[in-house]
């Protein structure tokens, strides 16, 4: 026969409370880091490099790109499409 004393119940209660508390702290930390923390500032040497964005359109004049061909245009289907009752067996 096993007897459970009040001391054993209190110990289990504190352990489960502590585990839930630690898990809540970990979740709160990750939520804070992901959504509430300010992002790190960009270093000035990198920010100066990308003040103006320049697009190089000469890459579009490449002769390989001029050799590409378009796909043939797909014409719409003609005639009856589908069945009157799509749920009826064949």
C-alpha positions as CSV (number, residue, x, y, z in Angstrom):
1,X,0.0,0.0,0.0
2,X,1.3,3.5,-1.0
3,X,0.6,6.5,1.2
4,X,0.9,10.0,-0.2
5,X,1.8,12.7,2.2
6,X,1.1,16.4,2.0
7,X,4.9,17.0,1.5
8,X,5.0,14.9,-1.7
9,X,2.0,16.7,-3.2
10,X,3.6,20.1,-2.5
11,X,6.9,19.0,-4.2
12,X,5.1,17.9,-7.3
13,X,3.1,21.1,-7.4
14,X,6.2,23.3,-7.2
15,X,8.0,21.3,-9.9
16,X,5.1,21.6,-12.4
17,X,4.7,25.3,-11.6
18,X,8.5,25.9,-12.1
19,X,8.4,24.0,-15.5
20,X,5.5,26.0,-16.7
21,X,7.2,29.2,-15.6
22,X,10.4,28.4,-17.4
23,X,8.6,27.5,-20.6
24,X,6.6,30.7,-20.4
25,X,9.9,32.7,-20.0
26,X,11.4,31.0,-23.0
27,X,8.3,31.7,-25.2
28,X,8.2,35.3,-24.0
29,X,11.9,35.7,-24.8
30,X,11.5,34.4,-28.4
31,X,8.4,36.5,-29.0
32,X,10.2,39.6,-27.8
33,X,13.3,38.9,-30.0
34,X,11.2,38.2,-33.1
35,X,8.6,41.0,-32.9
36,X,9.5,43.6,-30.3
37,X,13.2,44.1,-30.4
38,X,14.6,46.8,-32.6
39,X,16.7,45.6,-35.6
40,X,20.4,46.3,-35.4
41,X,21.5,49.4,-37.3
42,X,23.2,49.1,-40.6
43,X,26.9,49.9,-40.5
44,X,27.7,53.3,-42.2
45,X,30.2,51.8,-44.7
46,X,27.4,49.5,-46.0
47,X,24.7,52.2,-46.0
48,X,26.9,54.5,-48.1
49,X,27.4,51.8,-50.7
50,X,23.7,51.4,-51.3
51,X,22.4,54.9,-51.2
52,X,21.5,54.9,-54.9
53,X,20.3,51.8,-56.7
54,X,21.6,51.5,-60.3
55,X,20.0,49.0,-62.7
56,X,22.2,47.7,-65.5
57,X,20.0,47.5,-68.6
58,X,22.8,46.5,-70.8
59,X,22.4,42.9,-69.6
60,X,19.1,42.8,-71.6
61,X,21.0,43.5,-74.8
62,X,22.9,40.2,-74.6
63,X,22.8,38.3,-78.0
64,X,21.8,35.1,-76.2
65,X,18.6,36.7,-75.1
66,X,17.8,37.9,-78.6
67,X,17.9,34.2,-79.8
68,X,15.1,33.2,-77.5
69,X,11.7,32.4,-79.1
70,X,8.3,32.7,-77.7
71,X,6.1,29.7,-77.1
72,X,3.3,29.1,-79.6
73,X,0.0,30.6,-78.5
74,X,-2.5,28.2,-77.1
75,X,-5.9,28.6,-78.8
76,X,-9.1,28.1,-76.8
77,X,-10.8,24.8,-77.0
78,X,-13.6,24.3,-79.4
79,X,-16.8,22.2,-79.1
80,X,-18.5,21.0,-76.0
81,X,-16.4,21.2,-72.8
82,X,-17.0,18.6,-70.1
83,X,-20.1,16.6,-69.3
84,X,-23.5,17.7,-68.2
85,X,-23.3,15.8,-65.0
86,X,-19.6,15.4,-63.9
87,X,-20.6,13.1,-61.0
88,X,-22.3,10.5,-63.1
89,X,-20.2,7.3,-63.9
90,X,-18.8,6.8,-67.4
